[in-house]
Amino acid sequence: MTETTQFSIRIEDELLHIIDETAEQAYKSRTELIKEAVIKYIEEKREKTRLKRVAEELWLQGKLSET
């Protein structure tokens, strides 16, 4: 079984309300929704960084122009 850690954050009431509504519509718990959102955010940031590196390498090799 995967070990988990509980922690707390401060969040505006309005955003918490939106999170709760979205979780309810998706039939998920608040925790599940936030966990999925964090995972998606991290994956997207990593992919963006990877693509930047690839573009940089291609540009340095002359295989990619600025246009």
C-alpha positions, 0 to 999 in steps of 0.5 A: 500500500502506498504511504500518504501524508496529510497536510493542510493549506490555506485557501480562499473560501470562494475557491474551496466552494468551486473545488467542492462543486467540481468534485461533486459533479465529478463524483470525487472527493475533494482530496481526489480532485485536488490530487488529480489537479496537482498531478496534471499540473506537474505533468504539464510543467514537466512536458513543457520543460522537455519540449523547450529542451528539445526545441533548444537542441534542434535550434542549436543543431540548425534544424529549427528556425525562428520562423 
